[in-house]
């Protein structure tokens, strides 16, 4: 009786694994995601740098105009 329960349990677990296996990512899937993330990170870094430089430029310009027209 115990052997039958063990065989049934093994069959249930094997079925669960076989059902899940096709949905898991492959090595190629992971490499594609890594390449996409790397590209996205590069693009995001570029936008952050441009935004910071632009913000500093605007702040310096506003400060310069205030000093020039309001007085020191």
N, CA, C and O atoms as a Tripos MOL2 file, in Angstrom:
@<TRIPOS>MOLECULE
protein
  288   287    72     0     0
PROTEIN
NO_CHARGES

@<TRIPOS>ATOM
      1 N           0.8240   -1.1940    0.0000 N.3       1 UNK1
      2 CA          0.0000    0.0000    0.0000 C.3       1 UNK1
      3 C           0.8700    1.2600    0.0000 C.2       1 UNK1
      4 O           0.5510    2.2190   -0.7030 O.2       1 UNK1
      5 N           1.9470    1.2790    0.7620 N.am      2 UNK2
      6 CA          2.8340    2.4340    0.8240 C.3       2 UNK2
      7 C           3.5280    2.6570   -0.5120 C.2       2 UNK2
      8 O           3.7310    3.8040   -0.9120 O.2       2 UNK2
      9 N           3.8900    1.6080   -1.1980 N.am      3 UNK3
     10 CA          4.5570    1.7170   -2.4910 C.3       3 UNK3
     11 C           3.6380    2.3810   -3.5000 C.2       3 UNK3
     12 O           4.0910    3.2060   -4.2930 O.2       3 UNK3
     13 N           2.3690    2.0430   -3.4890 N.am      4 UNK4
     14 CA          1.4160    2.6590   -4.4090 C.3       4 UNK4
     15 C           1.2760    4.1570   -4.1330 C.2       4 UNK4
     16 O           1.2170    4.9520   -5.0710 O.2       4 UNK4
     17 N           1.2230    4.5430   -2.8760 N.am      5 UNK5
     18 CA          1.1240    5.9630   -2.5410 C.3       5 UNK5
     19 C           2.3800    6.7030   -2.9810 C.2       5 UNK5
     20 O           2.2960    7.8350   -3.4570 O.2       5 UNK5
     21 N           3.5200    6.0860   -2.8300 N.am      6 UNK6
     22 CA          4.7630    6.7160   -3.2490 C.3       6 UNK6
     23 C           4.7930    6.8690   -4.7630 C.2       6 UNK6
     24 O           5.2080    7.9100   -5.2720 O.2       6 UNK6
     25 N           4.3630    5.8510   -5.4790 N.am      7 UNK7
     26 CA          4.3270    5.9270   -6.9390 C.3       7 UNK7
     27 C           3.3490    7.0050   -7.3970 C.2       7 UNK7
     28 O           3.6300    7.7320   -8.3500 O.2       7 UNK7
     29 N           2.2080    7.1130   -6.7270 N.am      8 UNK8
     30 CA          1.2300    8.1430   -7.0740 C.3       8 UNK8
     31 C           1.8070    9.5330   -6.7920 C.2       8 UNK8
     32 O           1.6340   10.4620   -7.5810 O.2       8 UNK8
     33 N           2.4880    9.6560   -5.6670 N.am      9 UNK9
     34 CA          3.1030   10.9470   -5.3170 C.3       9 UNK9
     35 C           4.1860   11.3250   -6.3270 C.2       9 UNK9
     36 O           4.2770   12.4820   -6.7370 O.2       9 UNK9
     37 N           5.0010   10.3570   -6.7270 N.am     10 UNK10
     38 CA          6.0460   10.6210   -7.7240 C.3      10 UNK10
     39 C           5.4130   11.0240   -9.0490 C.2      10 UNK10
     40 O           5.8870   11.9550   -9.6990 O.2      10 UNK10
     41 N           4.3610   10.3450   -9.4550 N.am     11 UNK11
     42 CA          3.6730   10.6740  -10.7040 C.3      11 UNK11
     43 C           3.0830   12.0890  -10.6490 C.2      11 UNK11
     44 O           3.1480   12.8290  -11.6310 O.2      11 UNK11
     45 N           2.5150   12.4590   -9.5110 N.am     12 UNK12
     46 CA          1.9430   13.8000   -9.3470 C.3      12 UNK12
     47 C           3.0310   14.8680   -9.4490 C.2      12 UNK12
     48 O           2.8440   15.8930  -10.1040 O.2      12 UNK12
     49 N           4.1570   14.6240   -8.8020 N.am     13 UNK13
     50 CA          5.2610   15.5930   -8.8480 C.3      13 UNK13
     51 C           5.8380   15.6980  -10.2540 C.2      13 UNK13
     52 O           6.1360   16.7950  -10.7260 O.2      13 UNK13
     53 N           5.9940   14.5630  -10.9200 N.am     14 UNK14
     54 CA          6.5280   14.5570  -12.2800 C.3      14 UNK14
     55 C           5.5970   15.3140  -13.2210 C.2      14 UNK14
     56 O           6.0590   16.0610  -14.0830 O.2      14 UNK14
     57 N           4.3110   15.1280  -13.0630 N.am     15 UNK15
     58 CA          3.3390   15.8480  -13.8840 C.3      15 UNK15
     59 C           3.4410   17.3500  -13.6410 C.2      15 UNK15
     60 O           3.3730   18.1400  -14.5830 O.2      15 UNK15
     61 N           3.6010   17.7420  -12.3910 N.am     16 UNK16
     62 CA          3.7390   19.1660  -12.0690 C.3      16 UNK16
     63 C           4.9960   19.7500  -12.7090 C.2      16 UNK16
     64 O           4.9680   20.8590  -13.2420 O.2      16 UNK16
     65 N           6.0880   19.0090  -12.6560 N.am     17 UNK17
     66 CA          7.3470   19.4820  -13.2620 C.3      17 UNK17
     67 C           7.2040   19.5680  -14.7730 C.2      17 UNK17
     68 O           7.6180   20.5590  -15.3740 O.2      17 UNK17
     69 N           6.6300   18.5540  -15.3910 N.am     18 UNK18
     70 CA          6.4640   18.5540  -16.8460 C.3      18 UNK18
     71 C           5.5190   19.6600  -17.3020 C.2      18 UNK18
     72 O           5.6540   20.1730  -18.4130 O.2      18 UNK18
     73 N           4.5780   20.0260  -16.4640 N.am     19 UNK19
     74 CA          3.6590   21.1080  -16.7990 C.3      19 UNK19
     75 C           4.3640   22.4630  -16.7080 C.2      19 UNK19
     76 O           4.1020   23.3510  -17.5200 O.2      19 UNK19
     77 N           5.2370   22.6250  -15.7440 N.am     20 UNK20
     78 CA          5.9220   23.8970  -15.5160 C.3      20 UNK20
     79 C           7.1050   24.1020  -16.4640 C.2      20 UNK20
     80 O           7.3940   25.2360  -16.8460 O.2      20 UNK20
     81 N           7.7730   23.0530  -16.8390 N.am     21 UNK21
     82 CA          9.0170   23.1290  -17.6050 C.3      21 UNK21
     83 C           8.9240   23.9710  -18.8850 C.2      21 UNK21
     84 O           9.8370   24.7590  -19.1300 O.2      21 UNK21
     85 N           7.8870   23.8540  -19.7060 N.am     22 UNK22
     86 CA          7.8560   24.6570  -20.9410 C.3      22 UNK22
     87 C           7.7570   26.1680  -20.7060 C.2      22 UNK22
     88 O           8.0750   26.9460  -21.6050 O.2      22 UNK22
     89 N           7.3300   26.5900  -19.5330 N.am     23 UNK23
     90 CA          7.1730   28.0260  -19.2780 C.3      23 UNK23
     91 C           8.4310   28.6720  -18.7220 C.2      23 UNK23
     92 O           8.4790   29.8950  -18.5890 O.2      23 UNK23
     93 N           9.4430   27.8940  -18.3960 N.am     24 UNK24
     94 CA         10.6750   28.4470  -17.8360 C.3      24 UNK24
     95 C          11.5280   29.0700  -18.9370 C.2      24 UNK24
     96 O          11.4690   28.6500  -20.0930 O.2      24 UNK24
     97 N          12.3120   30.0610  -18.5710 N.am     25 UNK25
     98 CA         13.1730   30.7510  -19.5300 C.3      25 UNK25
     99 C          14.3610   29.8700  -19.9010 C.2      25 UNK25
    100 O          14.9100   29.1490  -19.0680 O.2      25 UNK25
    101 N          14.7380   29.9470  -21.1620 N.am     26 UNK26
    102 CA         15.9150   29.2240  -21.6290 C.3      26 UNK26
    103 C          17.1350   30.1390  -21.5290 C.2      26 UNK26
    104 O          17.0140   31.3240  -21.2150 O.2      26 UNK26
    105 N          18.2910   29.5790  -21.7960 N.am     27 UNK27
    106 CA         19.5230   30.3660  -21.7640 C.3      27 UNK27
    107 C          19.4670   31.4830  -22.8140 C.2      27 UNK27
    108 O          19.9050   32.6050  -22.5590 O.2      27 UNK27
    109 N          18.9310   31.1710  -23.9780 N.am     28 UNK28
    110 CA         18.8090   32.1800  -25.0390 C.3      28 UNK28
    111 C          17.8500   33.2950  -24.6210 C.2      28 UNK28
    112 O          18.0950   34.4670  -24.9060 O.2      28 UNK28
    113 N          16.7610   32.9310  -23.9470 N.am     29 UNK29
    114 CA         15.8210   33.9430  -23.4530 C.3      29 UNK29
    115 C          16.5150   34.8890  -22.4830 C.2      29 UNK29
    116 O          16.3410   36.1050  -22.5630 O.2      29 UNK29
    117 N          17.2960   34.3350  -21.5720 N.am     30 UNK30
    118 CA         17.9900   35.1570  -20.5800 C.3      30 UNK30
    119 C          19.0300   36.0610  -21.2300 C.2      30 UNK30
    120 O          19.1980   37.2080  -20.8160 O.2      30 UNK30
    121 N          19.7320   35.5560  -22.2460 N.am     31 UNK31
    122 CA         20.7150   36.3810  -22.9440 C.3      31 UNK31
    123 C          20.0380   37.5280  -23.6920 C.2      31 UNK31
    124 O          20.5640   38.6400  -23.7380 O.2      31 UNK31
    125 N          18.8760   37.2570  -24.2740 N.am     32 UNK32
    126 CA         18.1440   38.3120  -24.9780 C.3      32 UNK32
    127 C          17.6770   39.3850  -24.0040 C.2      32 UNK32
    128 O          17.7620   40.5770  -24.3000 O.2      32 UNK32
    129 N          17.1890   38.9680  -22.8520 N.am     33 UNK33
    130 CA         16.7450   39.9260  -21.8430 C.3      33 UNK33
    131 C          17.9250   40.7420  -21.3320 C.2      33 UNK33
    132 O          17.8110   41.9510  -21.1320 O.2      33 UNK33
    133 N          19.0600   40.0780  -21.1200 N.am     34 UNK34
    134 CA         20.2510   40.7870  -20.6490 C.3      34 UNK34
    135 C          20.6840   41.8440  -21.6620 C.2      34 UNK34
    136 O          21.0260   42.9620  -21.2770 O.2      34 UNK34
    137 N          20.6730   41.5040  -22.9450 N.am     35 UNK35
    138 CA         21.0590   42.4680  -23.9780 C.3      35 UNK35
    139 C          20.0860   43.6410  -24.0240 C.2      35 UNK35
    140 O          20.4940   44.7920  -24.1820 O.2      35 UNK35
    141 N          18.7980   43.3420  -23.8850 N.am     36 UNK36
    142 CA         17.7940   44.4070  -23.8950 C.3      36 UNK36
    143 C          17.9610   45.3230  -22.6830 C.2      36 UNK36
    144 O          17.8840   46.5440  -22.8130 O.2      36 UNK36
    145 N          18.1860   44.7410  -21.5160 N.am     37 UNK37
    146 CA         18.3850   45.5460  -20.3030 C.3      37 UNK37
    147 C          19.6270   46.4160  -20.4180 C.2      37 UNK37
    148 O          19.6250   47.5700  -19.9890 O.2      37 UNK37
    149 N          20.6920   45.8610  -20.9980 N.am     38 UNK38
    150 CA         21.9260   46.6260  -21.1500 C.3      38 UNK38
    151 C          21.6900   47.8300  -22.0630 C.2      38 UNK38
    152 O          22.1560   48.9330  -21.7790 O.2      38 UNK38
    153 N          20.9710   47.6110  -23.1470 N.am     39 UNK39
    154 CA         20.6540   48.6980  -24.0670 C.3      39 UNK39
    155 C          19.7770   49.7510  -23.3850 C.2      39 UNK39
    156 O          20.0090   50.9510  -23.5290 O.2      39 UNK39
    157 N          18.7770   49.2900  -22.6490 N.am     40 UNK40
    158 CA         17.8900   50.2170  -21.9410 C.3      40 UNK40
    159 C          18.6470   51.0090  -20.8820 C.2      40 UNK40
    160 O          18.4080   52.2050  -20.7140 O.2      40 UNK40
    161 N          19.5540   50.3530  -20.1710 N.am     41 UNK41
    162 CA         20.3350   51.0370  -19.1470 C.3      41 UNK41
    163 C          21.2260   52.1060  -19.7680 C.2      41 UNK41
    164 O          21.3680   53.1990  -19.2190 O.2      41 UNK41
    165 N          21.8260   51.7910  -20.9120 N.am     42 UNK42
    166 CA         22.6700   52.7640  -21.6040 C.3      42 UNK42
    167 C          21.8440   53.9860  -22.0100 C.2      42 UNK42
    168 O          22.2690   55.1250  -21.8210 O.2      42 UNK42
    169 N          20.6790   53.7360  -22.5610 N.am     43 UNK43
    170 CA         19.8020   54.8270  -22.9800 C.3      43 UNK43
    171 C          19.3520   55.6640  -21.7860 C.2      43 UNK43
    172 O          19.3370   56.8930  -21.8540 O.2      43 UNK43
    173 N          18.9880   55.0020  -20.7040 N.am     44 UNK44
    174 CA         18.5420   55.7070  -19.5040 C.3      44 UNK44
    175 C          19.6690   56.5440  -18.9050 C.2      44 UNK44
    176 O          19.4430   57.6790  -18.4840 O.2      44 UNK44
    177 N          20.8680   55.9950  -18.8640 N.am     45 UNK45
    178 CA         22.0210   56.7250  -18.3330 C.3      45 UNK45
    179 C          22.2850   57.9820  -19.1580 C.2      45 UNK45
    180 O          22.5780   59.0460  -18.6120 O.2      45 UNK45
    181 N          22.1790   57.8500  -20.4610 N.am     46 UNK46
    182 CA         22.3930   59.0050  -21.3360 C.3      46 UNK46
    183 C          21.3600   60.0990  -21.0450 C.2      46 UNK46
    184 O          21.7110   61.2750  -20.9610 O.2      46 UNK46
    185 N          20.0940   59.7150  -20.8920 N.am     47 UNK47
    186 CA         19.0490   60.7010  -20.5990 C.3      47 UNK47
    187 C          19.2530   61.3460  -19.2360 C.2      47 UNK47
    188 O          18.9940   62.5380  -19.0730 O.2      47 UNK47
    189 N          19.7090   60.5830  -18.2640 N.am     48 UNK48
    190 CA         19.9650   61.1520  -16.9380 C.3      48 UNK48
    191 C          21.0780   62.1960  -17.0180 C.2      48 UNK48
    192 O          20.9570   63.2790  -16.4460 O.2      48 UNK48
    193 N          22.1520   61.8760  -17.7210 N.am     49 UNK49
    194 CA         23.2740   62.8110  -17.8550 C.3      49 UNK49
    195 C          22.8190   64.0840  -18.5690 C.2      49 UNK49
    196 O          23.1440   65.1890  -18.1360 O.2      49 UNK49
    197 N          22.0750   63.9330  -19.6510 N.am     50 UNK50
    198 CA         21.5910   65.0970  -20.3950 C.3      50 UNK50
    199 C          20.6720   65.9520  -19.5230 C.2      50 UNK50
    200 O          20.7520   67.1800  -19.5540 O.2      50 UNK50
    201 N          19.8080   65.3110  -18.7530 N.am     51 UNK51
    202 CA         18.8880   66.0420  -17.8820 C.3      51 UNK51
    203 C          19.6340   66.8030  -16.7950 C.2      51 UNK51
    204 O          19.3060   67.9530  -16.5070 O.2      51 UNK51
    205 N          20.6280   66.1740  -16.1950 N.am     52 UNK52
    206 CA         21.4040   66.8410  -15.1430 C.3      52 UNK52
    207 C          22.1730   68.0270  -15.7210 C.2      52 UNK52
    208 O          22.1820   69.1080  -15.1300 O.2      52 UNK52
    209 N          22.8080   67.8340  -16.8570 N.am     53 UNK53
    210 CA         23.5500   68.9410  -17.4810 C.3      53 UNK53
    211 C          22.5980   70.0830  -17.8340 C.2      53 UNK53
    212 O          22.9140   71.2510  -17.6070 O.2      53 UNK53
    213 N          21.4430   69.7450  -18.3850 N.am     54 UNK54
    214 CA         20.4550   70.7750  -18.7200 C.3      54 UNK54
    215 C          19.9570   71.5120  -17.4930 C.2      54 UNK54
    216 O          19.8110   72.7340  -17.5190 O.2      54 UNK54
    217 N          19.6930   70.7840  -16.4180 N.am     55 UNK55
    218 CA         19.2060   71.4040  -15.1810 C.3      55 UNK55
    219 C          20.2450   72.3430  -14.5900 C.2      55 UNK55
    220 O          19.9150   73.4460  -14.1540 O.2      55 UNK55
    221 N          21.4930   71.9120  -14.5760 N.am     56 UNK56
    222 CA         22.5680   72.7590  -14.0460 C.3      56 UNK56
    223 C          22.7300   74.0010  -14.9180 C.2      56 UNK56
    224 O          22.9470   75.0950  -14.3970 O.2      56 UNK56
    225 N          22.6280   73.8470  -16.2200 N.am     57 UNK57
    226 CA         22.7470   74.9920  -17.1250 C.3      57 UNK57
    227 C          21.6230   75.9930  -16.8890 C.2      57 UNK57
    228 O          21.8620   77.1990  -16.8240 O.2      57 UNK57
    229 N          20.4060   75.4950  -16.7620 N.am     58 UNK58
    230 CA         19.2610   76.3850  -16.5090 C.3      58 UNK58
    231 C          19.4180   77.0880  -15.1640 C.2      58 UNK58
    232 O          19.1710   78.2890  -15.0620 O.2      58 UNK58
    233 N          19.8270   76.3520  -14.1320 N.am     59 UNK59
    234 CA         20.0030   76.9550  -12.8090 C.3      59 UNK59
    235 C          21.0910   78.0230  -12.8390 C.2      59 UNK59
    236 O          20.9330   79.0870  -12.2410 O.2      59 UNK59
    237 N          22.1910   77.7460  -13.5270 N.am     60 UNK60
    238 CA         23.2750   78.7290  -13.6130 C.3      60 UNK60
    239 C          22.8280   79.9610  -14.3890 C.2      60 UNK60
    240 O          23.1770   81.0840  -14.0240 O.2      60 UNK60
    241 N          22.0640   79.7620  -15.4460 N.am     61 UNK61
    242 CA         21.5700   80.8920  -16.2360 C.3      61 UNK61
    243 C          20.6210   81.7550  -15.4160 C.2      61 UNK61
    244 O          20.7220   82.9820  -15.4320 O.2      61 UNK61
    245 N          19.7080   81.1230  -14.7050 N.am     62 UNK62
    246 CA         18.7660   81.8790  -13.8700 C.3      62 UNK62
    247 C          19.5100   82.6340  -12.7780 C.2      62 UNK62
    248 O          19.2080   83.7960  -12.5040 O.2      62 UNK62
    249 N          20.4840   81.9750  -12.1540 N.am     63 UNK63
    250 CA         21.2750   82.6400  -11.1160 C.3      63 UNK63
    251 C          22.0340   83.8320  -11.6930 C.2      63 UNK63
    252 O          22.0750   84.9020  -11.0850 O.2      63 UNK63
    253 N          22.6280   83.6460  -12.8560 N.am     64 UNK64
    254 CA         23.3520   84.7410  -13.5050 C.3      64 UNK64
    255 C          22.4490   85.9080  -13.8400 C.2      64 UNK64
    256 O          22.8310   87.0620  -13.6470 O.2      64 UNK64
    257 N          21.2580   85.6250  -14.3380 N.am     65 UNK65
    258 CA         20.3150   86.7000  -14.6630 C.3      65 UNK65
    259 C          19.8430   87.4390  -13.4170 C.2      65 UNK65
    260 O          19.7030   88.6620  -13.4280 O.2      65 UNK65
    261 N          19.6000   86.6940  -12.3500 N.am     66 UNK66
    262 CA         19.1800   87.3370  -11.1000 C.3      66 UNK66
    263 C          20.2810   88.2490  -10.5780 C.2      66 UNK66
    264 O          20.0120   89.3820  -10.1780 O.2      66 UNK66
    265 N          21.5080   87.7670  -10.5800 N.am     67 UNK67
    266 CA         22.6350   88.5780  -10.0970 C.3      67 UNK67
    267 C          22.8160   89.8030  -10.9850 C.2      67 UNK67
    268 O          23.0840   90.8950  -10.4820 O.2      67 UNK67
    269 N          22.6750   89.6400  -12.2800 N.am     68 UNK68
    270 CA         22.8990   90.7440  -13.2070 C.3      68 UNK68
    271 C          21.8200   91.8230  -13.0810 C.2      68 UNK68
    272 O          22.1350   93.0130  -13.0540 O.2      68 UNK68
    273 N          20.5610   91.4160  -13.0050 N.am     69 UNK69
    274 CA         19.4770   92.4030  -13.0340 C.3      69 UNK69
    275 C          19.0090   92.8590  -11.6580 C.2      69 UNK69
    276 O          18.4900   93.9670  -11.5240 O.2      69 UNK69
    277 N          19.1780   92.0410  -10.6470 N.am     70 UNK70
    278 CA         18.7570   92.4400   -9.3080 C.3      70 UNK70
    279 C          19.9220   93.1080   -8.5870 C.2      70 UNK70
    280 O          19.7120   94.0350   -7.8040 O.2      70 UNK70
    281 N          21.0910   92.6700   -8.8280 N.am     71 UNK71
    282 CA         22.2740   93.2560   -8.2020 C.3      71 UNK71
    283 C          22.8430   92.3340   -7.1480 C.2      71 UNK71
    284 O          22.1610   91.4630   -6.6110 O.2      71 UNK71
    285 N          24.0890   92.5490   -6.8760 N.am     72 UNK72
    286 CA         24.7650   91.6730   -5.9260 C.3      72 UNK72
    287 C          24.7050   92.2050   -4.5380 C.2      72 UNK72
    288 O          25.2300   91.5830   -3.6140 O.2      72 UNK72
@<TRIPOS>BOND
     1     1     2 1
     2     2     3 1
     3     3     4 2
     4     3     5 am
     5     5     6 1
     6     6     7 1
     7     7     8 2
     8     7     9 am
     9     9    10 1
    10    10    11 1
    11    11    12 2
    12    11    13 am
    13    13    14 1
    14    14    15 1
    15    15    16 2
    16    15    17 am
    17    17    18 1
    18    18    19 1
    19    19    20 2
    20    19    21 am
    21    21    22 1
    22    22    23 1
    23    23    24 2
    24    23    25 am
    25    25    26 1
    26    26    27 1
    27    27    28 2
    28    27    29 am
    29    29    30 1
    30    30    31 1
    31    31    32 2
    32    31    33 am
    33    33    34 1
    34    34    35 1
    35    35    36 2
    36    35    37 am
    37    37    38 1
    38    38    39 1
    39    39    40 2
    40    39    41 am
    41    41    42 1
    42    42    43 1
    43    43    44 2
    44    43    45 am
    45    45    46 1
    46    46    47 1
    47    47    48 2
    48    47    49 am
    49    49    50 1
    50    50    51 1
    51    51    52 2
    52    51    53 am
    53    53    54 1
    54    54    55 1
    55    55    56 2
    56    55    57 am
    57    57    58 1
    58    58    59 1
    59    59    60 2
    60    59    61 am
    61    61    62 1
    62    62    63 1
    63    63    64 2
    64    63    65 am
    65    65    66 1
    66    66    67 1
    67    67    68 2
    68    67    69 am
    69    69    70 1
    70    70    71 1
    71    71    72 2
    72    71    73 am
    73    73    74 1
    74    74    75 1
    75    75    76 2
    76    75    77 am
    77    77    78 1
    78    78    79 1
    79    79    80 2
    80    79    81 am
    81    81    82 1
    82    82    83 1
    83    83    84 2
    84    83    85 am
    85    85    86 1
    86    86    87 1
    87    87    88 2
    88    87    89 am
    89    89    90 1
    90    90    91 1
    91    91    92 2
    92    91    93 am
    93    93    94 1
    94    94    95 1
    95    95    96 2
    96    95    97 am
    97    97    98 1
    98    98    99 1
    99    99   100 2
   100    99   101 am
   101   101   102 1
   102   102   103 1
   103   103   104 2
   104   103   105 am
   105   105   106 1
   106   106   107 1
   107   107   108 2
   108   107   109 am
   109   109   110 1
   110   110   111 1
   111   111   112 2
   112   111   113 am
   113   113   114 1
   114   114   115 1
   115   115   116 2
   116   115   117 am
   117   117   118 1
   118   118   119 1
   119   119   120 2
   120   119   121 am
   121   121   122 1
   122   122   123 1
   123   123   124 2
   124   123   125 am
   125   125   126 1
   126   126   127 1
   127   127   128 2
   128   127   129 am
   129   129   130 1
   130   130   131 1
   131   131   132 2
   132   131   133 am
   133   133   134 1
   134   134   135 1
   135   135   136 2
   136   135   137 am
   137   137   138 1
   138   138   139 1
   139   139   140 2
   140   139   141 am
   141   141   142 1
   142   142   143 1
   143   143   144 2
   144   143   145 am
   145   145   146 1
   146   146   147 1
   147   147   148 2
   148   147   149 am
   149   149   150 1
   150   150   151 1
   151   151   152 2
   152   151   153 am
   153   153   154 1
   154   154   155 1
   155   155   156 2
   156   155   157 am
   157   157   158 1
   158   158   159 1
   159   159   160 2
   160   159   161 am
   161   161   162 1
   162   162   163 1
   163   163   164 2
   164   163   165 am
   165   165   166 1
   166   166   167 1
   167   167   168 2
   168   167   169 am
   169   169   170 1
   170   170   171 1
   171   171   172 2
   172   171   173 am
   173   173   174 1
   174   174   175 1
   175   175   176 2
   176   175   177 am
   177   177   178 1
   178   178   179 1
   179   179   180 2
   180   179   181 am
   181   181   182 1
   182   182   183 1
   183   183   184 2
   184   183   185 am
   185   185   186 1
   186   186   187 1
   187   187   188 2
   188   187   189 am
   189   189   190 1
   190   190   191 1
   191   191   192 2
   192   191   193 am
   193   193   194 1
   194   194   195 1
   195   195   196 2
   196   195   197 am
   197   197   198 1
   198   198   199 1
   199   199   200 2
   200   199   201 am
   201   201   202 1
   202   202   203 1
   203   203   204 2
   204   203   205 am
   205   205   206 1
   206   206   207 1
   207   207   208 2
   208   207   209 am
   209   209   210 1
   210   210   211 1
   211   211   212 2
   212   211   213 am
   213   213   214 1
   214   214   215 1
   215   215   216 2
   216   215   217 am
   217   217   218 1
   218   218   219 1
   219   219   220 2
   220   219   221 am
   221   221   222 1
   222   222   223 1
   223   223   224 2
   224   223   225 am
   225   225   226 1
   226   226   227 1
   227   227   228 2
   228   227   229 am
   229   229   230 1
   230   230   231 1
   231   231   232 2
   232   231   233 am
   233   233   234 1
   234   234   235 1
   235   235   236 2
   236   235   237 am
   237   237   238 1
   238   238   239 1
   239   239   240 2
   240   239   241 am
   241   241   242 1
   242   242   243 1
   243   243   244 2
   244   243   245 am
   245   245   246 1
   246   246   247 1
   247   247   248 2
   248   247   249 am
   249   249   250 1
   250   250   251 1
   251   251   252 2
   252   251   253 am
   253   253   254 1
   254   254   255 1
   255   255   256 2
   256   255   257 am
   257   257   258 1
   258   258   259 1
   259   259   260 2
   260   259   261 am
   261   261   262 1
   262   262   263 1
   263   263   264 2
   264   263   265 am
   265   265   266 1
   266   266   267 1
   267   267   268 2
   268   267   269 am
   269   269   270 1
   270   270   271 1
   271   271   272 2
   272   271   273 am
   273   273   274 1
   274   274   275 1
   275   275   276 2
   276   275   277 am
   277   277   278 1
   278   278   279 1
   279   279   280 2
   280   279   281 am
   281   281   282 1
   282   282   283 1
   283   283   284 2
   284   283   285 am
   285   285   286 1
   286   286   287 1
   287   287   288 2
@<TRIPOS>SUBSTRUCTURE
     1 UNK1         2 RESIDUE 1 A UNK
     2 UNK2         6 RESIDUE 1 A UNK
     3 UNK3        10 RESIDUE 1 A UNK
     4 UNK4        14 RESIDUE 1 A UNK
     5 UNK5        18 RESIDUE 1 A UNK
     6 UNK6        22 RESIDUE 1 A UNK
     7 UNK7        26 RESIDUE 1 A UNK
     8 UNK8        30 RESIDUE 1 A UNK
     9 UNK9        34 RESIDUE 1 A UNK
    10 UNK10       38 RESIDUE 1 A UNK
    11 UNK11       42 RESIDUE 1 A UNK
    12 UNK12       46 RESIDUE 1 A UNK
    13 UNK13       50 RESIDUE 1 A UNK
    14 UNK14       54 RESIDUE 1 A UNK
    15 UNK15       58 RESIDUE 1 A UNK
    16 UNK16       62 RESIDUE 1 A UNK
    17 UNK17       66 RESIDUE 1 A UNK
    18 UNK18       70 RESIDUE 1 A UNK
    19 UNK19       74 RESIDUE 1 A UNK
    20 UNK20       78 RESIDUE 1 A UNK
    21 UNK21       82 RESIDUE 1 A UNK
    22 UNK22       86 RESIDUE 1 A UNK
    23 UNK23       90 RESIDUE 1 A UNK
    24 UNK24       94 RESIDUE 1 A UNK
    25 UNK25       98 RESIDUE 1 A UNK
    26 UNK26      102 RESIDUE 1 A UNK
    27 UNK27      106 RESIDUE 1 A UNK
    28 UNK28      110 RESIDUE 1 A UNK
    29 UNK29      114 RESIDUE 1 A UNK
    30 UNK30      118 RESIDUE 1 A UNK
    31 UNK31      122 RESIDUE 1 A UNK
    32 UNK32      126 RESIDUE 1 A UNK
    33 UNK33      130 RESIDUE 1 A UNK
    34 UNK34      134 RESIDUE 1 A UNK
    35 UNK35      138 RESIDUE 1 A UNK
    36 UNK36      142 RESIDUE 1 A UNK
    37 UNK37      146 RESIDUE 1 A UNK
    38 UNK38      150 RESIDUE 1 A UNK
    39 UNK39      154 RESIDUE 1 A UNK
    40 UNK40      158 RESIDUE 1 A UNK
    41 UNK41      162 RESIDUE 1 A UNK
    42 UNK42      166 RESIDUE 1 A UNK
    43 UNK43      170 RESIDUE 1 A UNK
    44 UNK44      174 RESIDUE 1 A UNK
    45 UNK45      178 RESIDUE 1 A UNK
    46 UNK46      182 RESIDUE 1 A UNK
    47 UNK47      186 RESIDUE 1 A UNK
    48 UNK48      190 RESIDUE 1 A UNK
    49 UNK49      194 RESIDUE 1 A UNK
    50 UNK50      198 RESIDUE 1 A UNK
    51 UNK51      202 RESIDUE 1 A UNK
    52 UNK52      206 RESIDUE 1 A UNK
    53 UNK53      210 RESIDUE 1 A UNK
    54 UNK54      214 RESIDUE 1 A UNK
    55 UNK55      218 RESIDUE 1 A UNK
    56 UNK56      222 RESIDUE 1 A UNK
    57 UNK57      226 RESIDUE 1 A UNK
    58 UNK58      230 RESIDUE 1 A UNK
    59 UNK59      234 RESIDUE 1 A UNK
    60 UNK60      238 RESIDUE 1 A UNK
    61 UNK61      242 RESIDUE 1 A UNK
    62 UNK62      246 RESIDUE 1 A UNK
    63 UNK63      250 RESIDUE 1 A UNK
    64 UNK64      254 RESIDUE 1 A UNK
    65 UNK65      258 RESIDUE 1 A UNK
    66 UNK66      262 RESIDUE 1 A UNK
    67 UNK67      266 RESIDUE 1 A UNK
    68 UNK68      270 RESIDUE 1 A UNK
    69 UNK69      274 RESIDUE 1 A UNK
    70 UNK70      278 RESIDUE 1 A UNK
    71 UNK71      282 RESIDUE 1 A UNK
    72 UNK72      286 RESIDUE 1 A UNK
